[in-house]
Amino acid sequence: MAGKIIADTIETGAGADISTSYVVNGSAKAWNVHTQAGTYVLHDSLNMSSLGDVGNGRSQFNWTSSFDSVYYSATVGVGEYNIRYLNVPAFGVSTNGNKTTAVLLFHSQKTNNADDDTLENSVTIHGDLA
Amino acid sequence: MMQTPEFKGTHLWDRLCWAKENLEGYQSDYRVVYEDSVDECAKILVPDPNWMAAALQGGILPPVWVYHELAKDEAQEDFKKHTRGYLLHQTEPMPAMSEKEAIEYLILKDCPQSVWQDWDSGNRPKMVICRKEQLPQSREWRNAWRISNEIAA
């Protein structure tokens, strides 16, 4: 069944009205799940044009709908099946000159603080679009 | 084939959400290998399957010059926020592309300009389009990968 709801505001149970744009703007604007080992594979995503394999444990995300500034938020996860990393900076997103409104560089690390390929990496981005 | 709605002035993100909902992702076998620094290893571009489906479908993605305009704005010293984001949303979307045209578009969008502007001016190319099977099967020494000298420009 197809349908459409048009509403400017949503009323909470406590009786407060919030704008629907508040809800829409709070949704994730980009995400992906990718594998670094072997030939990089981009399993699924939203709002990406390509994935860059830019070195051991290093991925580059190229966005299709750019962000309005570089201050968007990235939540990332790194994992391999049945492996639990201990004492690990297991993930990282670089902001050192490698983050623009259209590009984000991602590093994954294991236990030795060196960039290393991992099997399943996920990234979710919140922020305002240009 | 599903018909793309006539997106006029529709926010690009909304168009991408329509594509995600309605189009089957397309995993391209093509990869773009490029070198943008003598001090760094070769980099490899993997096309996004949802983006590729949108490119093949047509009527969704903006022309690539829009990204170049936004990149120019961002390169300004006093850049804080984009003020010309409307270019992404209000410019007439691209018609359907072939896979080859989509890869060419992707090169212009996601490879550094310094690479694609004179990719074949040296003794060997700075950029190569290949099939994923042609890449090394082992990632040993990944940070030392370079484009082979045996590939003629």
Interface residues (C-beta under 8 A of the other chain):
Chain A: K29 N32 A37 G38 T39 Y40 V41 L42 D44 S45 L46 N47 M48 S49 S50 L51 G52 D53 V54 G55 N56 Q60 N62 T64 S65 S66 D68 S69 T100 T101 A102 D117 L129 A130
Chain B: H11 L12 W13 L16 C17 K20 G25 R31 E40 C41 K43 I44 L45 V46 P47 D48 P49 N50 W51 L61 Y67 L70 A71 E74 K80 K81 H82 R84 G85 L88 L106 K109 D110 K132 L135 Q137 R139 R142 N143
